[in-house]
Amino acid sequence: MFLTGLAALAVVPTLPTAAQDLDGVALFPLVAGCFVAASLLGGVLGGHWADRSGAHRPLAAGMVLAVVTLVVSAASTSVWQLAAGRFVDGMAGGMIAVAVNAAIGQAYPERLRPRALALMSACWIVPSLVGPPLAGLVAEWWSWRAVFYGLAALTALPALAVVTLLHGRFRPAAPGPSKNAVPAPPEDGTQESSKDGAPRPPLLVAVAVSVGAALGQYGASGRDTRHLLFAAVGLALLAVFATRLLPSGTVRAARGLPVTVLLRGLSSGVFFTLEALVPLMLVTDRDVAPVVTGLAFTGAAVVWAASSWVQGRLPERTPRHRLVMIGALIQVAAVVVATVGSMPGAHPAVAASSMVVAAVGMGLLAPSLTVLSLSHAPAGRQGYASSAMQTTQNLGQILVLGAASAVFHAFPALGPPDAVGYGAAFALLLVPGVLAVLLAPRSGNVPGTGRGVRGDPDDCRS
């Protein structure tokens, strides 16, 4: 997680600069979104792999793939190659994230999972302090390519060590009786279906969703006929195949795992859209130096880790769904701050601070949603639950960022982009933000199942 955090936080602040250098600012939503699109595929692969063979294998494979993709991105001669590198990196990131969560579900009792997840967040503190500011300085004084090459060199040897040390670790235990999970799903030959009705989708479904997400991101980057056509094809693929990757009842926000999965998508869509558009606005419209945007990323990562640490130290009987609601309310406040920061005359620090405020909310609700999803997961299917969470996280980012990008491109003709386009895009985020606040109570217990929502697995009264 430390290595992943270092690479992720150092790379992201340099993407607007890279897009400018490669004459691809108009395609920035594609560059920012293709990572997320590929994470859909990586998350599905990693989750199924973790359930079948243990979390160690997808985790090791993701680390190796991450090193390769840093080199591909560093050597980019066009924005399309940079997007391809980010796509491969997204596959690696999806595998790593799902494998880590599955490992926590396989190795830790439920009462320790909040602290284990807080520890994972703490692994981002040093990378957040060092990575973004250093990457911003390197990009400003030398080249954004040096950031990618340097990270590849730093990660190669540790990744090899990870591959060696993880061999044979985190093999899934045979499922047994559990107060907080439904029985393991039966085999049906080609697919496995759980009691909640969610199938394990074939690989082609995951590929279709990933391609649809990438096409949707590209379509949102322009307003001509070609872009609209790509957006329509992408949305059609998502509409047909996306629900097959999710638990039954996710779209209608059914209690338990379905609504928990949906909330991950809504909250991630709000946060990562802010994280994509706020730096783009600061760099391209406010002429803010890359090192400043790097500091904003640093502040967001630090407060995310601190907020996650707080939720991990709360009493075990603290209702997790209430933390989700509080986190969602804080995100709504961050959206308001970003909208105000986009107005003419507003100091750049106002918009930058919205990333920090949103990170406070994510630090509370993201680990809480993960704990709830593992509690609601079918026995022996932590990888499946983690994969579903990763899928909606990425779908939320894609759909919300795509919608915000479409709104942004529709408004520049009416006035200055920072006053109209960005303001309208940020205001749109109030929709998923408020919806997450309203749905948070449904992520608690499932009536009739006896599954609790508190930190204590023996407490089913909530």
Secondary structure as GFF3:
##gff-version 3
##sequence-region A 1 462
A	DSSP	alpha_helix	2	11	.	.	.	ID=ss1
A	DSSP	three_ten_helix	12	14	.	.	.	ID=ss2
A	DSSP	alpha_helix	15	21	.	.	.	ID=ss3
A	DSSP	three_ten_helix	25	27	.	.	.	ID=ss4
A	DSSP	alpha_helix	28	53	.	.	.	ID=ss5
A	DSSP	alpha_helix	56	74	.	.	.	ID=ss6
A	DSSP	alpha_helix	79	107	.	.	.	ID=ss7
A	DSSP	three_ten_helix	110	112	.	.	.	ID=ss8
A	DSSP	alpha_helix	113	122	.	.	.	ID=ss9
A	DSSP	alpha_helix	125	141	.	.	.	ID=ss10
A	DSSP	alpha_helix	144	165	.	.	.	ID=ss11
A	DSSP	alpha_helix	203	219	.	.	.	ID=ss12
A	DSSP	alpha_helix	225	241	.	.	.	ID=ss13
A	DSSP	three_ten_helix	242	245	.	.	.	ID=ss14
A	DSSP	alpha_helix	257	284	.	.	.	ID=ss15
A	DSSP	alpha_helix	290	313	.	.	.	ID=ss16
A	DSSP	alpha_helix	320	341	.	.	.	ID=ss17
A	DSSP	alpha_helix	348	376	.	.	.	ID=ss18
A	DSSP	alpha_helix	382	410	.	.	.	ID=ss19
A	DSSP	three_ten_helix	412	414	.	.	.	ID=ss20
A	DSSP	alpha_helix	421	428	.	.	.	ID=ss21
A	DSSP	alpha_helix	430	439	.	.	.	ID=ss22
A	DSSP	three_ten_helix	440	443	.	.	.	ID=ss23
###
